[in-house]
Amino acid sequence: MAEELPATPETESEEPIKQRKNGLYPGVSDELAESMKSGWADTELTDLAPIAQAAETAARRAALSARFPGERLVVPAGNLKTRSNDTEYPFRASVEYAYLTGNQTEDGVLVLEPVAAGGHKATIYLLPRSDRENGEFWLSGQGELWVGRRHSLTEAEQVYGIPASDVRELADALRAATGPVRVVRGFDAGIEAALTDKVTAEHDDELRVFLSEARLVKDEFEIGELQKAVDSTVRGFEDVVRVLDKAEATSERYIEGTFFLRARVEGNDVGYGSICAAGPHACTLHWVRNDGAVRSGELLLLDAGVETHTYYTADVTRTLPINGTYTDIQKKIYDAVYDAQEAGIAAVQPGGKYRDFHDAAQRVLAERIVEWGLVEGPVERVLELGLQRRWTLHGTGHMLGMDVHDCAAARVESYVDGVLEPGMVLTVEPGLYFQADDLTVPVEYRGIGVRIEDDILVTESGNRNLSAGLPRRSDEVEAWMARLKG
């Protein structure tokens, strides 16, 4: 990895370097600075097409404007975060900002400023092209020579359909502004500091809650992106099955890397840390170390999702026999989880309660653990006391979208205690997990963890399984694996 030119004075033994007339970068000769200013072709782009979701982002901004009339609304993308020393983590814009603009660049800020006639004027504040007069484009670590060209403000207006201004001027403008202001917190400390005496946490929370609840029902663009994410994820799972023999010779990380390749080739990234849990690791819900052995005769719980270039992610889980065939006890547990998922998916209906699919799946699992003698019935008693949770552990699903656990800031009455509507997308993912050290279950159960997860769209007449491209029933899983491995 190349290292930036130093922007510090030369050694003490030499004559102190005066500030060069080219800017604030000591140690750069006047001749080199002058050379770097000129001789560059004009690369302004004039025929850029708007982003595919431009109409949708405009409609979202209009809804936001209608909800908070007369108030200035500030939605930052966020800033780069240091990974170590002088390297940064890959940047991912805040969901709120990307949802409203389609833009994904660091330091961006969307401002909706109220106008006297009603409504708001939207402006997207961005870094302009790197300045070649002061040397920023080649001497700054975030200059275009180092990290690549960015859009000019004129180009950004064409692409995002929003007037664009220089973000470096925004903090001063916000300090001077009057009237009520709300900001999405937690992403840009500089912008928040400029608004310190103008905002309150309570009012700002109302803005974030609104933007979270606005995402509960997906528009057609979002549903298309989620289907695209799921389709890529299906191909990623197929990739993994084809290389299970190589994973056996290495570790779970071969599985993680295989799926990641598909995510990077067809999308932006993985939507969350892939869970590639073989053997007893499947009983750890968020096993992301992925450094364990992959052994024939055991199960692989693969929970992974591709994130599209527009940030929409799939979230799919399959529990696969590493050698292609379930043992009798593995099949017994797997089929119980499958039956629970079938009941949960059937309960996903427009007008139904959000909690219904969880309750339906939990009932099936409670019935099985009573039937197997793991806990004393009747089933109603088990459910009332939550005794099944020793082995079911987690909720049966969550909303899905630009966040894998989408709409997390929504009010309880709008989400968990809410009613399902067409356009909502959620996961249905029951599981059974028998820890390796659980002495309350027969020894043959111990170390087996099974989860099956699909991404379900609520439709006008019922639901659609977006991830139906992956088999779920145990015999279908075995047949699918045999085809891929054969």
C-alpha positions in Angstrom: 0.0 0.0 0.0 1.5 3.3 -1.0 2.2 5.9 1.6 1.2 9.6 1.4 3.8 12.2 0.8 4.8 13.7 4.2 3.2 17.1 5.0 5.6 17.8 7.8 8.8 20.0 8.0 12.1 18.5 6.9 14.8 17.7 9.4 15.8 20.3 12.0 19.4 20.6 10.6 18.1 22.1 7.4 16.8 25.6 6.9 13.2 25.8 8.2 10.7 25.4 5.3 8.6 28.5 4.9 4.9 28.1 4.0 4.8 27.6 0.2 2.7 29.9 -1.8 0.8 26.8 -3.1 -0.9 26.1 0.3 -0.2 24.5 3.6 2.1 21.7 2.6 5.7 22.3 3.7 8.4 20.2 2.0 6.9 20.6 -1.5 9.0 22.6 -3.9 7.4 25.5 -5.7 8.3 24.0 -9.0 6.6 20.7 -8.2 3.6 22.5 -6.8 3.2 24.6 -9.9 3.6 21.5 -12.2 0.8 19.7 -10.3 -1.6 22.6 -10.8 -1.7 22.4 -14.6 -1.7 20.1 -17.5 -4.9 18.2 -16.6 -7.7 17.6 -19.0 -11.2 18.8 -18.3 -13.2 15.7 -17.1 -16.5 17.3 -16.3 -19.3 14.8 -17.2 -22.4 16.3 -18.9 -24.5 13.2 -19.8 -25.1 11.6 -16.5 -28.4 9.7 -15.9 -30.3 10.0 -12.7 -30.1 7.2 -10.2 -32.7 4.5 -10.7 -34.5 5.3 -7.5 -34.6 9.1 -8.1 -38.5 9.2 -8.1 -38.6 7.2 -4.9 -36.1 9.3 -3.0 -38.0 12.4 -4.1 -41.3 10.9 -2.8 -39.6 10.0 0.5 -38.3 13.6 1.0 -41.8 14.9 0.3 -43.2 12.7 3.0 -40.6 13.8 5.4 -41.3 17.5 4.5 -45.0 17.0 5.1 -44.4 15.4 8.6 -42.2 18.3 9.9 -43.5 21.5 8.3 -41.6 24.7 9.1 -38.6 22.9 10.6 -35.0 22.6 9.2 -34.1 18.9 8.9 -30.5 17.8 8.8 -29.6 14.2 7.8 -25.8 13.4 7.6 -24.2 10.5 5.8 -21.4 10.2 8.4 -17.6 10.4 8.2 -14.8 7.9 7.7 -13.7 5.9 10.7 -10.1 5.0 11.4 -9.4 1.3 11.4 -5.7 1.6 12.4 -3.2 4.4 12.2 -3.7 6.0 8.8 -6.2 3.5 7.3 -9.9 3.7 7.4 -12.8 1.2 7.4 -14.8 1.0 4.2 -17.4 3.7 4.4 -21.1 3.0 4.5 -23.5 6.0 4.6 -26.2 6.2 7.3 -29.3 4.4 6.2 -31.4 7.5 6.8 -29.3 9.6 4.4 -29.0 6.9 1.7 -32.8 6.3 1.9 -33.5 9.9 1.2 -30.9 10.7 -1.4 -29.4 7.5 -2.9 -26.0 9.0 -2.3 -23.4 7.0 -0.5 -20.3 9.3 -0.1 -18.7 10.2 3.2 -19.3 13.7 4.7 -22.5 14.3 2.7 -25.4 16.0 4.4 -29.0 16.4 3.3 -30.7 19.6 4.5 -34.4 20.3 4.1 -34.9 24.0 4.7 -38.4 25.3 5.2 -39.7 27.9 2.7 -42.2 30.6 3.3 -44.7 29.3 0.8 -44.8 25.9 2.5 -42.8 22.7 2.2 -39.0 22.5 2.1 -36.1 23.2 -0.3 -33.8 20.2 -0.3 -30.0 20.6 -0.7 -27.4 17.9 -0.7 -24.1 19.1 0.7 -21.1 17.2 -0.6 -17.4 17.6 -1.0 -16.7 19.1 -4.5 -14.0 17.9 -6.8 -10.5 18.0 -5.3 -8.8 21.4 -5.5 -5.7 21.3 -7.7 -4.8 24.9 -6.9 -3.9 24.2 -3.3 -2.6 20.7 -3.9 -5.4 18.9 -2.0 -6.0 16.4 -4.8 -2.6 14.9 -4.5 -1.3 15.8 -1.0 -4.4 14.9 1.0 -5.0 11.3 1.9 -8.6 11.8 0.8 -7.6 13.6 -2.4 -8.8 12.2 -5.7 -5.3 11.0 -6.7 -5.4 8.7 -3.7 -9.0 7.6 -3.5 -10.5 8.3 -6.9 -12.5 10.9 -8.6 -15.7 12.1 -7.1 -18.6 13.9 -8.7 -18.5 17.6 -9.1 -21.5 19.4 -7.5 -23.0 20.0 -11.0 -22.7 16.3 -11.7 -24.2 15.4 -8.4 -27.3 17.5 -9.1 -27.8 15.5 -12.3 -27.4 12.1 -10.6 -29.4 12.7 -7.5 -31.9 15.2 -8.7 -31.1 17.5 -5.7 -29.4 21.0 -5.8 -25.9 20.5 -4.5 -23.6 22.7 -2.4 -20.2 22.6 -0.8 -20.4 20.7 2.5 -17.4 22.7 3.9 -19.6 25.7 4.2 -22.5 24.0 5.9 -21.4 24.1 9.6 -21.1 27.9 9.5 -24.5 28.2 7.8 -26.1 26.0 10.4 -24.6 28.0 13.3 -26.1 31.2 11.8 -29.5 29.7 11.0 -32.6 30.5 13.0 -35.8 28.6 13.6 -36.5 25.0 14.7 -34.0 22.3 13.6 -33.8 18.5 13.9 -30.8 16.4 13.1 -30.3 12.6 12.8 -27.7 12.1 15.5 -24.7 9.7 15.8 -23.1 10.2 12.3 -21.4 13.5 12.1 -20.0 15.1 15.2 -19.1 18.3 13.4 -22.6 18.9 12.2 -24.0 18.1 15.6 -21.6 20.5 17.2 -22.8 23.3 14.9 -26.3 22.7 16.1 -25.6 22.2 19.8 -27.7 25.1 21.1 -30.5 24.6 18.5 -31.6 20.9 18.9 -32.9 18.6 21.6 -32.5 14.9 21.8 -36.2 14.4 22.2 -37.1 16.2 19.0 -34.3 14.5 17.1 -35.5 11.1 18.2 -38.9 11.9 16.6 -37.1 12.5 13.3 -35.3 9.2 13.5 -38.4 7.3 14.5 -40.3 8.7 11.6 -37.6 7.7 9.1 -37.5 4.2 10.6 -41.3 3.8 10.4 -41.3 5.1 6.9 -39.3 2.1 5.8 -41.7 -0.5 7.3 -43.6 -0.7 4.0 -41.3 -1.1 1.0 -41.9 0.6 -2.4 -41.5 -1.4 -5.7 -37.9 -0.3 -6.1 -37.0 -1.6 -2.7 -38.8 -4.9 -3.2 -36.9 -5.3 -6.5 -33.6 -4.6 -4.7 -34.4 -7.1 -2.0 -35.2 -9.8 -4.6 -31.9 -9.0 -6.3 -30.1 -9.4 -3.0 -31.8 -12.7 -2.3 -31.1 -14.0 -5.8 -27.4 -13.3 -5.3 -27.5 -14.9 -1.9 -29.0 -18.1 -3.4 -26.1 -18.3 -5.8 -23.7 -17.7 -2.9 -25.2 -20.7 -1.0 -24.7 -22.8 -4.1 -21.1 -21.7 -4.3 -20.6 -22.8 -0.7 -22.0 -26.3 -1.3 -19.7 -26.8 -4.2 -16.6 -26.2 -2.1 -17.5 -28.0 1.1 -14.7 -30.5 0.5 -12.2 -27.6 0.4 -13.7 -26.2 3.6 -13.2 -29.6 5.3 -9.6 -29.3 4.4 -9.3 -25.8 5.9 -11.9 -24.2 8.1 -15.2 -22.3 8.3 -13.3 -19.3 6.8 -13.2 -21.0 3.4 -17.0 -20.9 3.5 -17.0 -17.3 4.6 -14.5 -16.3 1.9 -16.5 -18.2 -0.8 -19.7 -16.4 0.1 -18.0 -13.1 0.3 -16.6 -13.4 -3.2 -20.2 -13.7 -4.5 -21.3 -10.7 -2.4 -18.4 -8.5 -3.7 -18.8 -9.5 -7.4 -22.6 -9.1 -7.5 -23.2 -6.5 -4.8 -21.7 -4.0 -2.5 -20.7 -6.3 0.4 -22.2 -8.8 2.8 -25.2 -7.3 4.6 -23.8 -8.4 8.0 -21.0 -10.6 9.3 -21.6 -14.1 7.8 -22.3 -16.9 10.3 -20.5 -20.0 9.0 -21.1 -22.2 12.0 -20.1 -25.9 11.7 -20.8 -28.5 14.3 -21.5 -27.2 17.8 -20.7 -23.7 16.7 -24.2 -23.6 15.2 -25.5 -23.3 18.8 -23.8 -19.9 19.1 -26.4 -17.5 17.6 -23.9 -15.0 16.2 -20.9 -17.1 15.5 -18.8 -14.9 13.3 -15.3 -16.0 14.2 -15.6 -18.7 11.6 -12.3 -20.3 12.5 -13.6 -23.8 13.4 -13.3 -27.1 11.7 -15.7 -28.3 9.1 -16.3 -32.1 9.6 -18.2 -34.7 7.6 -21.2 -36.0 9.5 -21.9 -32.7 11.2 -24.1 -29.8 10.2 -23.2 -26.4 8.8 -25.5 -23.5 9.8 -24.9 -20.8 7.2 -26.6 -17.5 7.9 -25.5 -15.0 5.2 -26.8 -12.3 2.9 -25.6 -10.3 -0.1 -26.1 -6.5 0.1 -26.8 -4.8 -3.2 -25.1 -1.6 -4.4 -28.1 0.3 -3.0 -27.7 -1.2 0.5 -30.6 -3.6 0.5 -29.6 -6.9 2.1 -30.9 -10.5 2.1 -30.8 -12.5 5.3 -31.1 -16.2 4.7 -30.2 -19.3 6.8 -29.9 -22.9 5.8 -28.6 -25.8 8.0 -26.9 -28.2 5.8 -25.4 -31.7 6.3 -21.7 -31.3 5.4 -21.5 -34.7 3.8 -24.9 -34.2 2.0 -27.0 -36.5 4.2 -28.7 -35.8 7.5 -28.4 -38.4 10.3 -31.6 -39.6 11.9 -31.3 -37.3 14.9 -30.2 -34.3 12.7 -33.2 -34.9 10.5 -35.6 -35.2 13.4 -34.5 -31.8 14.8 -34.3 -30.2 11.3 -37.8 -31.4 10.4 -39.2 -29.9 13.6 -37.7 -26.5 12.8 -39.0 -26.8 9.2 -42.5 -27.5 10.5 -42.2 -24.5 12.8 -41.1 -22.3 9.9 -44.0 -23.5 7.8 -46.4 -22.5 10.5 -44.7 -19.1 10.9 -44.7 -18.4 7.2 -48.4 -19.3 6.9 -49.2 -16.7 9.6 -47.6 -13.9 7.6 -50.8 -12.3 6.2 -52.0 -8.8 5.5 -54.0 -7.5 8.5 -52.5 -10.1 10.8 -50.6 -9.2 13.9 -46.8 -8.9 13.5 -46.4 -11.3 16.5 -48.5 -14.0 14.9 -45.8 -15.7 13.0 -43.5 -15.9 16.1 -46.3 -17.4 18.2 -47.2 -20.0 15.5 -43.6 -21.1 15.1 -43.0 -21.2 18.9 -46.1 -23.4 19.4 -44.8 -26.0 17.0 -41.4 -26.1 18.7 -43.0 -26.3 22.1 -45.1 -29.2 21.0 -42.0 -31.1 19.7 -39.9 -30.6 22.9 -42.9 -31.9 24.9 -43.3 -34.8 22.6 -39.6 -35.6 22.9 -39.8 -35.5 26.7 -37.4 -32.7 27.1 -39.9 -30.7 29.2 -43.1 -31.6 31.0 -46.4 -30.4 29.3 -49.0 -29.5 28.5 -47.9 -27.2 25.7 -49.9 -24.3 27.0 -48.0 -24.4 30.3 -44.7 -24.5 28.4 -45.6 -21.5 26.3 -47.0 -19.5 29.3 -43.8 -20.0 31.2 -41.6 -19.7 28.1 -39.8 -23.0 28.9 -39.1 -23.7 25.3 -36.8 -20.7 25.2 -34.0 -22.7 26.7 -33.6 -24.3 23.2 -35.3 -21.8 20.9 -33.4 -18.8 22.3 -34.5 -15.9 19.9 -37.4 -14.2 18.3 -38.7 -15.8 15.1 -37.9 -12.9 12.8 -37.5 -9.2 12.1 -38.1 -6.5 9.4 -35.6 -6.5 6.6 -34.4 -3.8 4.3 -31.4 -1.4 4.2 -30.5 -2.7 7.6 -30.5 -6.4 8.3 -32.6 -5.6 11.4 -34.5 -2.8 9.6 -36.7 -0.2 11.2 -35.2 -0.7 14.6 -36.1 2.8 15.8 -39.8 2.3 15.1 -42.2 2.5 18.0 -43.4 -0.7 19.5 -47.0 0.0 18.5 -46.0 0.4 14.9 -43.7 -2.6 14.7 -43.8 -5.4 17.2 -47.3 -4.7 18.3 -48.3 -3.6 14.8 -50.3 -5.1 12.0 -48.7 -6.5 8.8 -49.3 -4.6 5.6 -48.6 -5.4 1.9 -45.1 -4.3 1.1 -43.5 -5.3 4.4 -40.6 -7.7 4.2 -39.6 -9.8 7.2 -37.6 -12.8 8.0 -39.1 -16.0 9.4 -36.3 -17.9 11.2 -37.2 -20.4 14.0 -34.4 -22.5 15.4 -33.5 -25.2 17.9 -30.2 -25.2 19.7 -28.9 -27.9 21.9 -25.7 -26.7 23.5 -22.8 -29.2 23.7 -22.8 -28.9 27.5 -26.6 -29.1 28.1 -27.1 -32.0 30.5 -30.9 -31.7 30.3 -31.1 -33.3 26.9 -30.0 -36.8 25.6 -26.4 -36.9 24.6 -27.3 -37.4 20.9 -28.9 -34.0 20.8 -26.0 -32.1 22.2 -24.0 -29.9 19.9 -26.8 -29.8 17.3 -28.1 -26.4 16.2 -30.6 -25.8 13.4 -32.1 -22.6 12.0 -34.0 -22.1 8.8 -34.6 -18.6 7.6 -36.4 -17.0 4.6 -37.2 -13.5 3.5 -41.0 -13.1 3.2 -42.9 -10.3 1.4 -46.4 -9.5 2.6 -48.7 -9.3 -0.4 -52.3 -8.2 -0.9 -53.4 -11.8 -0.8 -50.9 -13.4 1.6 -47.1 -13.6 1.2 -44.3 -14.5 -1.2 -41.1 -16.2 -0.2 -38.4 -14.2 -1.9 -35.8 -16.9 -1.0 -37.8 -19.8 -2.4 -35.0 -20.5 -4.8 -33.2 -22.3 -1.9 -34.8 -25.7 -0.9 -36.0 -26.0 2.7 -37.4 -29.5 3.2 -34.8 -31.9 4.4 -35.1 -34.4 1.4 -35.1 -31.5 -1.0 -31.9 -30.1 0.6 -30.2 -33.4 0.2 -31.2 -33.7 -3.4 -30.1 -30.1 -4.1 -26.7 -30.7 -2.5 -26.2 -34.0 -4.4 -26.8 -32.1 -7.7 -24.3 -29.4 -6.8 -21.6 -31.7 -5.5 -22.0 -34.3 -8.3 
